[in-house]
Amino acid sequence: MVLILLYHNEYNVRVHIEKWGKLLMAKIANPTQNEASLTAKGTLQYKEYGRLLLFGIPWPFKRYEIYENEMTIISGFLSVKEDDCFMYKISDVELSRSLLQRMAGLSTITLFTSDVTDKTIVMKNIKHGREIKDFINQESERARLRRRTVNMQNIGFNDDLEDDGNLE
C-alpha cells in the first residue's frame, strides 16, 4: 500500500516521500558491484514504453530500456518481471506498422535473438520505431565485432560448386 501525504510545505512532502521511498526500495547489498554491473550495460540510449494503440498514450506496465551492450524489458504492475538480452545475441531486426499504428505514429519492432529465454522479442506500439530499429541493428553488429562472435547462415554456397570443388 502506498500512502502519499500532501502538505503545503515542500520540505515536509520531500521528507515523507523519502521515508516511504526507503521502505519501498530494496537495499543494495554491494554498491561497488552494482555500479560495475550498471557500467557494463553501457549508457542508456533509449527508454521507451509500450503504448495504447488508439491514442498513443504511454502504458507504464511495459518498458524497454536500450543500452549500448544490452536491452532490458521490464513488465508488470503488481508483480514485475525484468528480462535482459545482450546486444550481440540479436541476429535480425524487423519493423512493421499497421494502418492504425501509422495513424498513431507507432511501430512494432520484432527482434530475432539467440537468447535462451526469448528467441523472439516483440516491442509493440512504440514511438520512434525506425530510429530504434536502426540503433539496435548497428549496436548489435558492433557488439558482435567487439566480442568476436559471428552468426552463420547457410546460403547455399555448396550448390554453386562444381563436382571438382571449383566455382562455376
DSSP file (Angstrom, degrees, kcal/mol; ACC not computed):
  #  RESIDUE AA STRUCTURE BP1 BP2  ACC     N-H-->O    O-->H-N    N-H-->O    O-->H-N    TCO  KAPPA ALPHA  PHI   PSI    X-CA   Y-CA   Z-CA
    1    1 A M              0   0    0      0, 0.0     2,-0.5     0, 0.0     0, 0.0   0.000 360.0 360.0 360.0 130.9    0.0    0.0    0.0
    2    2 A V        -     0   0    0      2,-0.0     2,-0.5    22,-0.0    18,-0.0  -0.910 360.0-168.4-108.5 128.6    1.4    3.4   -1.0
    3    3 A L        -     0   0    0     -2,-0.5     2,-0.5     2,-0.0    17,-0.1  -0.971   1.4-170.6-118.8 122.5    0.4    6.4    1.0
    4    4 A I        -     0   0    0     -2,-0.5     2,-0.5    16,-0.0     9,-0.0  -0.961   5.2-163.2-115.8 120.3    1.2    9.9   -0.3
    5    5 A L        -     0   0    0     -2,-0.5     2,-0.5     8,-0.1    12,-0.1  -0.880   5.6-153.6-103.2 130.5    0.6   12.8    2.1
    6    6 A L        +     0   0    0     -2,-0.5     2,-0.3     2,-0.0     4,-0.1  -0.906  16.9 175.6-107.6 127.9    0.4   16.3    0.6
    7    7 A Y        -     0   0    0     -2,-0.5     6,-0.1     2,-0.2    -2,-0.0  -0.787  40.4-120.2-120.5 166.1    1.4   19.3    2.8
    8    8 A H  S    S+     0   0    0     -2,-0.3     2,-0.5     4,-0.0    -1,-0.1   0.786  96.1  78.4 -76.4 -26.8    1.6   22.9    2.0
    9    9 A N  S  > S-     0   0    0      1,-0.1     4,-1.4     2,-0.0    -2,-0.2  -0.728  72.2-150.3 -87.2 125.2    5.3   22.9    3.0
   10   10 A E  H  > S+     0   0    0     -2,-0.5     4,-2.0     1,-0.2     5,-0.2   0.839  94.4  59.5 -63.9 -33.6    7.6   21.5    0.3
   11   11 A Y  H  > S+     0   0    0      1,-0.2     4,-2.2     2,-0.2    -1,-0.2   0.914 103.3  50.1 -63.0 -44.0   10.1   20.3    2.9
   12   12 A N  H  > S+     0   0    0      1,-0.2     4,-2.3    -3,-0.2    -1,-0.2   0.884 108.8  52.3 -63.9 -38.7    7.5   18.0    4.6
   13   13 A V  H  X S+     0   0    0     -4,-1.4     4,-2.4     1,-0.2    -1,-0.2   0.930 110.1  48.8 -61.9 -44.9    6.5   16.4    1.4
   14   14 A R  H  X S+     0   0    0     -4,-2.0     4,-2.4     1,-0.2    -2,-0.2   0.898 110.6  50.7 -62.6 -41.8   10.1   15.6    0.5
   15   15 A V  H  X S+     0   0    0     -4,-2.2     4,-2.1     2,-0.2    -1,-0.2   0.922 112.1  46.1 -63.7 -44.9   10.7   14.1    3.9
   16   16 A H  H  X S+     0   0    0     -4,-2.3     4,-2.5     2,-0.2     5,-0.2   0.894 112.5  49.7 -67.9 -39.1    7.7   11.8    3.8
   17   17 A I  H  X S+     0   0    0     -4,-2.4     4,-3.0     1,-0.2    -1,-0.2   0.910 110.9  50.7 -65.5 -40.2    8.4   10.7    0.2
   18   18 A E  H  X S+     0   0    0     -4,-2.4     4,-2.0     2,-0.2    -2,-0.2   0.901 110.5  49.3 -63.7 -39.8   12.0    9.9    1.3
   19   19 A K  H  X S+     0   0    0     -4,-2.1     4,-1.3     2,-0.2    -2,-0.2   0.936 115.7  42.4 -64.2 -45.8   10.8    7.9    4.3
   20   20 A W  H  X S+     0   0    0     -4,-2.5     4,-2.1     1,-0.2    -2,-0.2   0.878 110.9  56.8 -69.0 -36.5    8.3    5.9    2.1
   21   21 A G  H  X S+     0   0    0     -4,-3.0     4,-2.0     1,-0.2    -1,-0.2   0.884 105.2  51.5 -61.3 -38.2   10.9    5.5   -0.6
   22   22 A K  H  < S+     0   0    0     -4,-2.0    -1,-0.2     1,-0.2    -2,-0.2   0.855 111.4  48.0 -67.1 -33.8   13.3    3.9    1.8
   23   23 A L  H  < S+     0   0    0     -4,-1.3    -2,-0.2     1,-0.2    -1,-0.2   0.844 116.3  42.3 -73.8 -32.7   10.6    1.5    2.9
   24   24 A L  H  < S+     0   0    0     -4,-2.1     2,-0.3    -5,-0.1    -2,-0.2   0.741 101.8  76.8 -88.3 -24.0    9.6    0.6   -0.7
   25   25 A M  S  < S-     0   0    0     -4,-2.0     2,-0.2    -5,-0.2     0, 0.0  -0.638  81.2-118.8 -92.0 145.9   13.0    0.2   -2.3
   26   26 A A        -     0   0    0     -2,-0.3     2,-0.3     1,-0.1    -2,-0.1  -0.562  31.2-114.2 -78.8 145.1   15.3   -2.7   -1.8
   27   27 A K        -     0   0    0     -2,-0.2     2,-0.6     1,-0.1    -1,-0.1  -0.599  24.4-122.8 -79.9 138.1   18.7   -2.0   -0.2
   28   28 A I        -     0   0    0     -2,-0.3    -1,-0.1     1,-0.2     0, 0.0  -0.727  19.6-162.2 -82.9 121.0   21.7   -2.6   -2.4
   29   29 A A  S    S+     0   0    0     -2,-0.6    -1,-0.2     1,-0.3    -2,-0.0   0.903  81.4  24.1 -72.9 -42.8   24.0   -5.1   -0.6
   30   30 A N     >  -     0   0    0      1,-0.1     4,-2.2     2,-0.0    -1,-0.3  -0.846  65.2-174.9-128.4  93.9   27.2   -4.4   -2.6
   31   31 A P  H  > S+     0   0    0      0, 0.0     4,-2.3     0, 0.0     5,-0.2   0.834  84.7  52.8 -61.0 -34.7   27.2   -0.8   -4.1
   32   32 A T  H  > S+     0   0    0      2,-0.2     4,-2.1     1,-0.2     5,-0.1   0.908 110.8  46.7 -69.2 -39.9   30.6   -1.3   -5.9
   33   33 A Q  H  > S+     0   0    0      2,-0.2     4,-2.2     1,-0.2    -1,-0.2   0.891 112.1  51.5 -66.5 -38.9   29.3   -4.5   -7.6
   34   34 A N  H  X S+     0   0    0     -4,-2.2     4,-1.9     2,-0.2    -2,-0.2   0.911 110.1  48.7 -63.6 -42.2   26.0   -2.7   -8.5
   35   35 A E  H  X S+     0   0    0     -4,-2.3     4,-2.1     1,-0.2    -2,-0.2   0.894 110.6  51.4 -64.6 -40.2   28.0    0.2  -10.0
   36   36 A A  H  X S+     0   0    0     -4,-2.1     4,-1.6     1,-0.2    -2,-0.2   0.891 110.1  48.6 -64.8 -39.4   30.1   -2.2  -12.1
   37   37 A S  H  X S+     0   0    0     -4,-2.2     4,-0.9     1,-0.2    -1,-0.2   0.859 110.8  51.2 -70.2 -33.5   27.1   -4.1  -13.4
   38   38 A L  H  X S+     0   0    0     -4,-1.9     4,-0.6     1,-0.2     3,-0.3   0.889 110.7  47.6 -69.2 -38.5   25.5   -0.8  -14.4
   39   39 A T  H >< S+     0   0    0     -4,-2.1     3,-0.5     1,-0.2    -1,-0.2   0.796 104.0  62.4 -73.4 -26.2   28.6    0.5  -16.3
   40   40 A A  H 3< S+     0   0    0     -4,-1.6    -1,-0.2     1,-0.2    -2,-0.2   0.812  97.3  58.3 -67.0 -28.6   28.8   -2.9  -18.1
   41   41 A K  H 3< S-     0   0    0     -4,-0.9    28,-2.6    -3,-0.3    29,-0.6   0.799 106.5-136.6 -67.9 -27.8   25.5   -2.3  -19.7
   42   42 A G    <<  -     0   0    0     -4,-0.6     2,-0.2    -3,-0.5    -1,-0.2  -0.505  42.8 -33.1  95.3-172.6   26.8    0.9  -21.2
   43   43 A T        -     0   0    0     -2,-0.2    25,-0.8    -3,-0.1     2,-0.4  -0.570  67.6-103.3 -85.2 148.5   24.9    4.2  -21.3
   44   44 A L  E     +A   67   0A   0     -2,-0.2    23,-0.2    23,-0.2     3,-0.1  -0.568  42.0 172.2 -70.3 121.4   21.1    4.3  -21.7
   45   45 A Q  E     +     0   0A   0     21,-2.8     2,-0.4    -2,-0.4    22,-0.2   0.821  63.2  14.0 -99.9 -41.8   20.3    5.2  -25.3
   46   46 A Y  E     -A   66   0A   0     20,-1.8    20,-3.1     2,-0.0     2,-0.4  -0.998  50.2-173.3-138.9 140.9   16.5    4.8  -25.4
   47   47 A K  E     +A   65   0A   0     -2,-0.4     2,-0.4    18,-0.2    18,-0.2  -0.935  24.7 170.4-131.5 109.2   13.8    4.3  -22.8
   48   48 A E  E     -A   64   0A   0     16,-2.7    16,-3.6    -2,-0.4     2,-0.3  -0.929  21.7-146.7-127.8 144.5   10.5    3.6  -24.4
   49   49 A Y  E     -A   63   0A   0     -2,-0.4    78,-0.3    14,-0.2    14,-0.2  -0.816  26.9-110.3-106.4 146.6    7.1    2.5  -23.1
   50   50 A G  E     -     0   0A   0     12,-2.5     9,-3.3     9,-0.5     2,-0.3  -0.525  46.3-150.9 -65.2 145.2    4.6    0.2  -24.8
   51   51 A R  E     -A   58   0A   0     74,-1.4     2,-0.3    73,-0.5    -1,-0.0  -0.802  18.7 -97.7-124.9 160.6    1.7    2.4  -25.7
   52   52 A L     >  -     0   0    0      5,-2.5     4,-2.0    -2,-0.3     5,-0.2  -0.609  34.8-136.5 -73.1 135.9   -2.1    2.2  -26.2
   53   53 A L  T  4 S+     0   0    0     -2,-0.3    -1,-0.1     1,-0.2    53,-0.1   0.908  94.4  47.6 -65.4 -45.1   -2.8    1.8  -29.9
   54   54 A L  T  4 S+     0   0    0      1,-0.2    -1,-0.2     2,-0.1    -2,-0.0   0.871 128.9  18.2 -70.6 -36.9   -5.7    4.2  -30.4
   55   55 A F  T  4 S-     0   0    0      2,-0.1    -1,-0.2    49,-0.0    -2,-0.2   0.585  91.0-127.4-112.0 -12.9   -4.3    7.2  -28.6
   56   56 A G     <  +     0   0    0     -4,-2.0    -3,-0.1     1,-0.2    71,-0.1   0.720  52.8 157.2  71.1  20.5   -0.5    6.6  -28.4
   57   57 A I        -     0   0    0     -5,-0.2    -5,-2.5     1,-0.1    -1,-0.2  -0.623  50.6-104.1 -79.8 133.6   -0.6    7.1  -24.7
   58   58 A P  E     -A   51   0A   0      0, 0.0    -7,-0.3     0, 0.0    -1,-0.1  -0.338  27.0-149.0 -58.8 134.2    2.4    5.5  -22.8
   59   59 A W  E >   -     0   0A   0     -9,-3.3     3,-1.3     3,-0.2    -9,-0.5  -0.929   5.7-153.6-105.7 109.2    1.3    2.4  -20.9
   60   60 A P  E 3  S+     0   0A   0      0, 0.0     3,-0.1     0, 0.0    -1,-0.1   0.423  79.1  78.4 -72.7   3.4    3.5    2.2  -17.9
   61   61 A F  E 3  S+     0   0A   0      1,-0.2    15,-2.5   -11,-0.1     2,-0.4   0.464  94.7  45.8 -93.5   0.3    3.3   -1.6  -17.4
   62   62 A K  E <   + B   0  75A   0     -3,-1.3   -12,-2.5   -12,-0.2     2,-0.4  -0.937  68.7 174.0-141.9 117.9    5.8   -2.4  -20.2
   63   63 A R  E     -AB  49  74A   0     11,-3.1    11,-2.9    -2,-0.4     2,-0.5  -0.975  16.7-156.9-129.9 138.4    9.1   -0.5  -20.5
   64   64 A Y  E     -AB  48  73A   0    -16,-3.6   -16,-2.7    -2,-0.4     2,-0.5  -0.965   6.2-170.5-115.3 123.3   12.1   -1.1  -22.8
   65   65 A E  E     -AB  47  72A   0      7,-3.0     7,-3.0    -2,-0.5     2,-0.6  -0.967   7.3-164.0-113.9 119.5   15.5    0.2  -21.8
   66   66 A I  E     +AB  46  71A   0    -20,-3.1   -21,-2.8    -2,-0.5   -20,-1.8  -0.911  11.5 176.8-111.4 115.6   18.0    0.0  -24.6
   67   67 A Y  E     -A   44   0A   0      3,-2.7   -23,-0.2    -2,-0.6   -25,-0.2  -0.454  45.2 -99.5-103.5 178.3   21.7    0.4  -23.6
   68   68 A E  S    S+     0   0    0    -25,-0.8   -26,-0.2   -27,-0.2    75,-0.1   0.867 120.1  25.8 -67.6 -36.3   24.8    0.1  -25.7
   69   69 A N  S    S+     0   0    0    -28,-2.6    18,-2.4     1,-0.2    19,-0.4   0.614 128.0  11.0-107.9 -14.8   25.5   -3.5  -24.7
   70   70 A E  E     - C   0  86A   0    -29,-0.6    -3,-2.7    16,-0.3     2,-0.4  -0.981  59.0-128.2-157.2 168.3   22.1   -4.9  -23.7
   71   71 A M  E     -BC  66  85A   0     14,-2.7    14,-2.3    -2,-0.3     2,-0.4  -0.976  18.7-158.6-124.3 135.7   18.4   -4.4  -23.8
   72   72 A T  E     -BC  65  84A   0     -7,-3.0    -7,-3.0    -2,-0.4     2,-0.5  -0.955   2.0-162.7-119.2 131.8   16.2   -4.7  -20.7
   73   73 A I  E     -BC  64  83A   0     10,-3.2    10,-2.6    -2,-0.4     2,-0.5  -0.965   7.6-171.7-113.9 120.3   12.4   -5.4  -20.8
   74   74 A I  E     +BC  63  82A   0    -11,-2.9   -11,-3.1    -2,-0.5     2,-0.3  -0.956  14.6 166.7-114.6 120.9   10.5   -4.5  -17.6
   75   75 A S  E     +BC  62  81A   0      6,-2.7     6,-3.3    -2,-0.5   -13,-0.2  -0.959  22.4  58.4-136.6 152.5    6.9   -5.6  -17.5
   76   76 A G        -     0   0    0    -15,-2.5     4,-0.2    -2,-0.3    -2,-0.0  -0.393  47.7-134.6 119.9 165.8    4.2   -5.9  -14.9
   77   77 A F  S    S+     0   0    0      2,-0.4     3,-0.2    -2,-0.1   -15,-0.0   0.658  98.3  10.5-120.3 -66.7    2.2   -4.0  -12.4
   78   78 A L  S    S+     0   0    0      1,-0.3     2,-0.6     2,-0.0    -2,-0.0   0.893 138.6  37.3 -83.0 -44.6    2.0   -5.8   -9.1
   79   79 A S  S    S-     0   0    0      2,-0.0     2,-0.4     0, 0.0    -2,-0.4  -0.949  84.7-155.2-108.8 119.0    4.5   -8.5  -10.0
   80   80 A V        -     0   0    0     -2,-0.6     2,-0.4    -4,-0.2    -4,-0.2  -0.817   6.6-164.3-104.3 131.9    7.3   -7.0  -12.0
   81   81 A K  E     -C   75   0A   0     -6,-3.3    -6,-2.7    -2,-0.4     2,-0.5  -0.943   1.0-165.1-114.2 133.6    9.5   -9.1  -14.4
   82   82 A E  E     -C   74   0A   0     -2,-0.4     2,-0.4    -8,-0.2    -8,-0.2  -0.981   8.0-177.4-122.1 124.2   12.8   -7.9  -15.8
   83   83 A D  E     -C   73   0A   0    -10,-2.6   -10,-3.2    -2,-0.5     2,-0.3  -0.978   6.7-160.5-126.5 132.4   14.4   -9.6  -18.8
   84   84 A D  E     -C   72   0A   0     -2,-0.4     2,-0.4   -12,-0.2   -12,-0.2  -0.839   7.3-174.3-112.3 148.3   17.8   -8.8  -20.3
   85   85 A C  E     -C   71   0A   0    -14,-2.3   -14,-2.7    -2,-0.3     2,-0.1  -0.969  25.3-127.4-139.8 124.8   19.1   -9.6  -23.7
   86   86 A F  E >   -C   70   0A   0     -2,-0.4     3,-1.3   -16,-0.2     4,-0.3  -0.432  19.2-127.1 -69.4 145.2   22.7   -8.9  -24.8
   87   87 A M  G >  S+     0   0    0    -18,-2.4     3,-1.6     1,-0.3    57,-0.1   0.838 106.3  62.3 -63.1 -34.3   23.0   -6.9  -28.0
   88   88 A Y  G 3  S+     0   0    0    -19,-0.4    -1,-0.3     1,-0.3   -18,-0.1   0.695  96.7  60.9 -69.4 -14.4   25.4   -9.4  -29.6
   89   89 A K  G <  S+     0   0    0     -3,-1.3    25,-1.7    24,-0.1     2,-0.6   0.569  80.0  97.7 -86.1  -9.0   22.7  -12.1  -29.4
   90   90 A I  E <   +D  113   0B   0     -3,-1.6    23,-0.2    -4,-0.3     3,-0.1  -0.711  44.9 171.6 -82.8 118.3   20.3  -10.1  -31.6
   91   91 A S  E     +     0   0B   0     21,-2.7     2,-0.3    -2,-0.6    22,-0.2   0.753  60.8  14.6-100.8 -28.1   20.7  -11.5  -35.1
   92   92 A D  E     -D  112   0B   0     20,-1.6    20,-2.8     2,-0.0     2,-0.4  -0.998  57.3-156.9-150.4 149.1   17.9   -9.8  -37.0
   93   93 A V  E     -D  111   0B   0     -2,-0.3     2,-0.4    18,-0.2    18,-0.2  -0.990   9.9-170.5-129.4 133.3   15.5   -6.8  -36.6
   94   94 A E  E     -D  110   0B   0     16,-2.6    16,-3.1    -2,-0.4     2,-0.5  -0.981   6.0-159.2-127.6 136.8   12.2   -6.3  -38.3
   95   95 A L  E     +D  109   0B   0     -2,-0.4     2,-0.3    14,-0.2    14,-0.2  -0.952  15.1 173.4-115.2 131.1    9.9   -3.2  -38.3
   96   96 A S  E     -D  108   0B   0     12,-2.7    12,-2.6    -2,-0.5     2,-0.4  -0.988  10.6-171.4-136.8 149.4    6.2   -3.4  -39.1
   97   97 A R        -     0   0    0     -2,-0.3    10,-0.1    10,-0.2     2,-0.1  -0.960  10.0-153.3-142.6 119.4    3.5   -0.8  -38.9
   98   98 A S     >  -     0   0    0     -2,-0.4     4,-2.5     1,-0.1     5,-0.2  -0.287  39.0 -97.9 -79.7 174.9   -0.2   -1.5  -39.4
   99   99 A L  H  > S+     0   0    0      2,-0.2     4,-2.0     1,-0.2     5,-0.1   0.929 126.1  47.0 -61.4 -45.7   -2.6    1.2  -40.7
  100  100 A L  H  > S+     0   0    0      1,-0.2     4,-1.8     2,-0.2    -1,-0.2   0.894 111.7  51.7 -63.6 -39.3   -3.7    2.1  -37.1
  101  101 A Q  H  >>S+     0   0    0      1,-0.2     5,-3.2     2,-0.2     4,-0.9   0.903 108.7  50.5 -63.9 -40.3   -0.1    2.2  -36.0
  102  102 A R  H  <5S+     0   0    0     -4,-2.5     3,-0.5     1,-0.2    -1,-0.2   0.895 109.3  51.2 -64.5 -38.4    0.8    4.5  -38.8
  103  103 A M  H  <5S+     0   0    0     -4,-2.0    -1,-0.2     1,-0.2    -2,-0.2   0.851 115.7  41.6 -66.5 -33.5   -2.1    6.9  -38.0
  104  104 A A  H  <5S-     0   0    0     -4,-1.8    -1,-0.2    -5,-0.1    -2,-0.2   0.492 114.3-115.7 -91.3  -4.0   -0.9    7.0  -34.3
  105  105 A G  T  <5S+     0   0    0     -4,-0.9    23,-0.4    -3,-0.5     2,-0.2   0.816  72.0 131.2  75.1  31.0    2.8    7.2  -35.2
  106  106 A L      < -     0   0    0     -5,-3.2     2,-0.3    -6,-0.2    -1,-0.2  -0.695  35.8-167.6-115.0 165.9    3.6    3.9  -33.6
  107  107 A S  E     - E   0 126B   0     19,-1.7    19,-2.4    -2,-0.2     2,-0.5  -0.936  19.0-131.6-144.6 165.3    5.6    0.8  -34.7
  108  108 A T  E     -D   96   0B   0    -12,-2.6   -12,-2.7    -2,-0.3     2,-0.5  -0.995  20.2-163.4-121.1 125.4    6.2   -2.8  -33.8
  109  109 A I  E     -DE  95 123B   0     14,-2.5    14,-3.5    -2,-0.5     2,-0.5  -0.935   1.8-161.9-109.4 127.9    9.8   -4.0  -33.7
  110  110 A T  E     -DE  94 122B   0    -16,-3.1   -16,-2.6    -2,-0.5     2,-0.5  -0.948   4.2-161.7-111.1 124.9   10.5   -7.7  -33.8
  111  111 A L  E     -DE  93 121B   0     10,-3.4    10,-2.6    -2,-0.5     2,-0.6  -0.914   5.7-154.9-107.9 127.8   13.9   -8.9  -32.6
  112  112 A F  E     +DE  92 120B   0    -20,-2.8   -21,-2.7    -2,-0.5   -20,-1.6  -0.911  29.2 172.1-101.7 119.8   15.1  -12.4  -33.5
  113  113 A T  E     -D   90   0B   0      6,-3.0   -23,-0.2    -2,-0.6   -24,-0.1  -0.707  48.3-133.2-125.6 169.8   17.7  -13.5  -31.0
  114  114 A S        +     0   0    0    -25,-1.7     5,-0.1    -2,-0.2   -24,-0.1   0.002  63.6 135.9-106.1  23.3   19.8  -16.4  -29.9
  115  115 A D        -     0   0    0      3,-0.5    -2,-0.1   -26,-0.2   -30,-0.1  -0.420  57.9-134.4 -71.7 147.3   18.8  -15.7  -26.3
  116  116 A V  S    S+     0   0    0      1,-0.2     3,-0.2    -2,-0.1    -1,-0.1   0.908 100.5  39.6 -71.6 -42.7   17.7  -18.7  -24.1
  117  117 A T  S    S+     0   0    0      1,-0.3     2,-0.5     2,-0.1    -1,-0.2   0.886 126.7  25.3 -79.0 -38.8   14.6  -17.2  -22.6
  118  118 A D        +     0   0    0      1,-0.1    -3,-0.5     3,-0.0    -1,-0.3  -0.940  50.4 177.4-132.4 111.0   13.2  -15.3  -25.6
  119  119 A K  S    S+     0   0    0     -2,-0.5    -6,-3.0     1,-0.3     2,-0.4   0.793  85.9  32.8 -76.2 -29.0   14.0  -16.3  -29.2
  120  120 A T  E    S-E  112   0B   0     -8,-0.2     2,-0.5    -6,-0.1    -1,-0.3  -0.991  70.4-166.3-131.2 124.4   11.7  -13.6  -30.5
  121  121 A I  E     -E  111   0B   0    -10,-2.6   -10,-3.4    -2,-0.4     2,-0.6  -0.947   7.4-161.3-110.5 125.3   11.2  -10.2  -28.7
  122  122 A V  E     -E  110   0B   0     -2,-0.5     2,-0.9   -12,-0.2   -12,-0.2  -0.931   7.2-166.2-112.0 118.0    8.3   -8.1  -29.8
  123  123 A M  E     -E  109   0B   0    -14,-3.5   -14,-2.5    -2,-0.6     3,-0.4  -0.870  23.1-163.5-100.7 100.3    8.3   -4.4  -29.0
  124  124 A K  E     -     0   0B   0     -2,-0.9   -73,-0.5   -16,-0.2   -16,-0.2  -0.676  54.3  -1.2 -98.5 138.8    4.7   -3.5  -29.7
  125  125 A N  E    S+     0   0B   0     -2,-0.3   -74,-1.4   -18,-0.3     2,-0.3   0.943  83.6 153.1  55.5  61.0    3.3    0.0  -30.2
  126  126 A I  E     -E  107   0B   0    -19,-2.4   -19,-1.7    -3,-0.4     3,-0.4  -0.865  40.3-123.0-117.2 153.9    6.4    2.1  -29.6
  127  127 A K  S    S+     0   0    0     -2,-0.3   -21,-0.1   -78,-0.3     5,-0.1  -0.490  90.9  29.8 -86.4 162.9    7.3    5.6  -30.9
  128  128 A H  S  > S+     0   0    0    -23,-0.4     4,-2.4    -2,-0.2     5,-0.2   0.867  73.6 162.4  57.6  41.3   10.5    6.3  -32.9
  129  129 A G  H  >  +     0   0    0     -3,-0.4     4,-2.8     1,-0.2     5,-0.2   0.901  67.3  46.3 -60.3 -47.8   10.4    2.8  -34.3
  130  130 A R  H  > S+     0   0    0      2,-0.2     4,-2.5     1,-0.2    -1,-0.2   0.908 113.8  49.1 -65.0 -41.4   12.7    3.3  -37.3
  131  131 A E  H  > S+     0   0    0      2,-0.2     4,-2.1     1,-0.2    -1,-0.2   0.918 114.4  44.8 -63.6 -44.3   15.3    5.1  -35.2
  132  132 A I  H  X S+     0   0    0     -4,-2.4     4,-2.7     2,-0.2     5,-0.2   0.898 112.4  52.3 -68.0 -40.5   15.3    2.5  -32.5
  133  133 A K  H  X S+     0   0    0     -4,-2.8     4,-2.5    -5,-0.2    -2,-0.2   0.933 110.8  47.0 -60.5 -46.6   15.4   -0.4  -35.1
  134  134 A D  H  X S+     0   0    0     -4,-2.5     4,-2.5     2,-0.2     5,-0.2   0.899 112.4  50.4 -62.5 -40.6   18.4    1.2  -36.8
  135  135 A F  H  X S+     0   0    0     -4,-2.1     4,-3.0     2,-0.2     5,-0.3   0.938 111.6  47.0 -63.2 -46.6   20.2    1.7  -33.5
  136  136 A I  H  X S+     0   0    0     -4,-2.7     4,-2.4     1,-0.2     5,-0.2   0.906 112.1  51.4 -62.5 -41.3   19.6   -1.9  -32.4
  137  137 A N  H  X S+     0   0    0     -4,-2.5     4,-1.5    -5,-0.2    -1,-0.2   0.936 115.0  41.3 -59.8 -48.5   20.8   -3.1  -35.8
  138  138 A Q  H  X S+     0   0    0     -4,-2.5     4,-2.3     1,-0.2    -2,-0.2   0.917 116.6  47.5 -68.1 -44.2   24.0   -1.1  -35.6
  139  139 A E  H  X S+     0   0    0     -4,-3.0     4,-2.6     1,-0.2    -1,-0.2   0.855 109.0  53.8 -69.2 -33.9   24.8   -1.8  -31.9
  140  140 A S  H  X S+     0   0    0     -4,-2.4     4,-2.0    -5,-0.3    -1,-0.2   0.900 110.7  47.3 -66.4 -37.8   24.2   -5.5  -32.2
  141  141 A E  H  X S+     0   0    0     -4,-1.5     4,-2.1    -5,-0.2    -2,-0.2   0.918 112.8  48.6 -67.6 -42.6   26.7   -5.6  -35.1
  142  142 A R  H  X S+     0   0    0     -4,-2.3     4,-2.5     1,-0.2    -2,-0.2   0.907 110.6  51.6 -61.7 -41.2   29.2   -3.6  -33.1
  143  143 A A  H  X S+     0   0    0     -4,-2.6     4,-2.1     1,-0.2    -1,-0.2   0.889 109.0  50.2 -64.8 -38.9   28.7   -5.8  -30.0
  144  144 A R  H  X>S+     0   0    0     -4,-2.0     5,-2.4     2,-0.2     4,-0.7   0.898 111.7  48.4 -65.1 -39.6   29.3   -8.9  -32.2
  145  145 A L  H  <5S+     0   0    0     -4,-2.1     3,-0.3     3,-0.2    -2,-0.2   0.897 111.0  50.4 -67.6 -39.3   32.5   -7.4  -33.5
  146  146 A R  H  <5S+     0   0    0     -4,-2.5    -2,-0.2     1,-0.2    -1,-0.2   0.899 117.7  39.1 -63.5 -40.0   33.7   -6.4  -30.0
  147  147 A R  H  <5S-     0   0    0     -4,-2.1    -1,-0.2    -5,-0.2    -2,-0.2   0.509 108.2-127.2 -87.6  -5.4   33.1  -10.0  -28.7
  148  148 A R  T  <5 +     0   0    0     -4,-0.7     2,-0.3    -3,-0.3    -3,-0.2   0.890  57.6 147.8  57.7  43.3   34.4  -11.5  -32.0
  149  149 A T      < -     0   0    0     -5,-2.4     2,-0.4    -6,-0.2    -1,-0.2  -0.822  31.0-158.7-105.9 149.9   31.2  -13.6  -32.4
  150  150 A V        -     0   0    0     -2,-0.3     2,-0.6    -3,-0.1    -5,-0.0  -0.987  11.2-146.2-131.0 135.9   29.8  -14.5  -35.8
  151  151 A N        -     0   0    0     -2,-0.4     2,-0.4   -60,-0.1    -2,-0.0  -0.912  23.5-158.1 -98.4 122.9   26.3  -15.6  -36.8
  152  152 A M        -     0   0    0     -2,-0.6     2,-0.4     2,-0.0    -2,-0.0  -0.808  11.1-174.7-104.7 142.2   26.5  -18.0  -39.6
  153  153 A Q        -     0   0    0     -2,-0.4     2,-0.8     0, 0.0    -2,-0.0  -0.995  29.2-121.3-132.5 141.1   23.7  -18.8  -42.1
  154  154 A N        +     0   0    0     -2,-0.4    -2,-0.0     1,-0.1     0, 0.0  -0.721  32.4 173.3 -80.9 112.3   23.6  -21.4  -44.8
  155  155 A I        -     0   0    0     -2,-0.8    -1,-0.1     0, 0.0     0, 0.0   0.152  58.8 -95.6-108.1  18.6   23.1  -19.5  -48.0
  156  156 A G    >   +     0   0    0      3,-0.0     3,-0.7     2,-0.0     4,-0.4   0.852  68.9 153.2  76.7  35.2   23.5  -22.5  -50.4
  157  157 A F  G >   +     0   0    0      1,-0.2     3,-1.5     2,-0.2     4,-0.3   0.886  68.6  58.2 -65.6 -38.8   27.2  -21.9  -51.1
  158  158 A N  G >  S+     0   0    0      1,-0.3     3,-1.0     2,-0.2    -1,-0.2   0.738  93.9  67.6 -65.5 -21.8   27.9  -25.6  -51.9
  159  159 A D  G <  S+     0   0    0     -3,-0.7    -1,-0.3     1,-0.2    -2,-0.2   0.752  96.6  54.9 -68.0 -23.7   25.2  -25.5  -54.6
  160  160 A D  G <  S+     0   0    0     -3,-1.5     8,-1.1    -4,-0.4     2,-0.3   0.528  89.9  96.5 -87.7  -6.1   27.4  -23.2  -56.7
  161  161 A L  B <   -F  167   0C   0     -3,-1.0     6,-0.2    -4,-0.3     2,-0.1  -0.612  69.6-133.6 -86.4 142.8   30.4  -25.5  -56.6
  162  162 A E    >   -     0   0    0      4,-2.8     3,-1.6    -2,-0.3    -1,-0.1  -0.260  39.7 -89.9 -78.6 178.1   31.1  -28.0  -59.4
  163  163 A D  T 3  S+     0   0    0      1,-0.3    -1,-0.1     2,-0.1    -2,-0.1   0.800 127.8  54.0 -62.2 -29.3   32.0  -31.6  -58.7
  164  164 A D  T 3  S-     0   0    0      2,-0.1    -1,-0.3     1,-0.0     3,-0.1   0.458 120.3-105.7 -87.0   0.7   35.7  -30.8  -58.5
  165  165 A G  S <  S+     0   0    0     -3,-1.6     2,-0.2     1,-0.3    -2,-0.1   0.456  79.6 124.5  94.7   1.8   35.2  -28.0  -55.9
  166  166 A N        -     0   0    0      1,-0.1    -4,-2.8     2,-0.0    -1,-0.3  -0.653  66.4-104.8 -94.7 152.3   35.7  -25.0  -58.1
  167  167 A L  B      F  161   0C   0     -2,-0.2    -6,-0.2    -6,-0.2    -1,-0.1  -0.420 360.0 360.0 -69.6 149.1   33.3  -22.2  -58.6
  168  168 A E              0   0    0     -8,-1.1    -1,-0.1    -2,-0.1    -7,-0.1   0.477 360.0 360.0 -71.1 360.0   31.4  -22.2  -61.9
